Amino acid sequence: MRKLPIDQLSALFQAIAEKEALYIPADDSSGQARFQRWHEGMEMTQALNTVRSAKDFFFPQTENLVDFKLKGKEIEVIDPRTEHEDFVVFGVRGCDARSFTILDKVFLAEPVDTYYKSRREHGTIVSLACTHPEETCFCSTFGIDPAAPEGDARGWIEGDSLYLEALTEKGEKFLAAVADKTSECGDEAVRAQQEKTRDIAKKLPLHELNLTGFNGENMLKLFDSKKWGELSQACLGCGTCTFVCPTCQCYDIRDFNTGSGITRFRCWDSCMYSDFTKMASGNPRLTQLERFRQRFMHKLVYFPANNEGEYGCVGCGRCLAKCPISMNIVKVAKALAEEVR
């Protein structure tokens, strides 16, 4: 484990940024926390989590896939990709760090998404332990320890020091690159902080959220529940929950006429939208109830049934905080719990 005086944090960031791009969670001009490319004078936010997750670095909201140039009857196919620069995302919380495990199961499964794979290979995740989880947090439901986050390397801010520990080969490389800024140390202060954080987490209102029974065996029972009508009645279909979610991976692919050719791009989509997966024959989910049910069945039932019990949620609490009608995955899980117990 390595240690750095907290007043030397800017010097650490400077050292990282000289070798590769560095992104940290910082407040924007409106006061909202977002991951931004570090520059001298930028400070990390005091907010627990960013408005949007670090998913954007590997699965961006929009990206060009291929260009087509037309020359008479000839079509030239152009790969618009350029080699990605190496980058570090510093300050990722435990919930977002776990989201990459879920996204990997989707994008790195055969056939591999080479766009996502390339970004994952170039990116280094340095997570940061939570010290004061909020009331909307329920990451422990999914086996996530906010005091010991995943990642390539992880850190803890305790007192006047930052403590760092490598977890992967990338993490070892990261710590080696900043070795002259840090010093070897014990983990006593970190262990003391972890105990305090875990005690706080146990007292959160959603700590006891129980997902027993949300599995493939109860799929039809949950799907046919009459409670979906009441739960979905007020849903606006705005898609806010999907756009702030660190694990949502739905996208659409479209073509755009540039005037000199065609650009094919993909962009985030939402299962909450009425035209989602719309085909020539129509839309397979015609009502908001069906679309609402699809979102939560996928997170709580379909995904774990097909991924060895791994849920499609990490308990970050963003959907609890942002839904305009205060509907969220926790309310759905609690309402349906009676169906499977």
Disulfide bonds with the S-S distance in Angstrom:
none
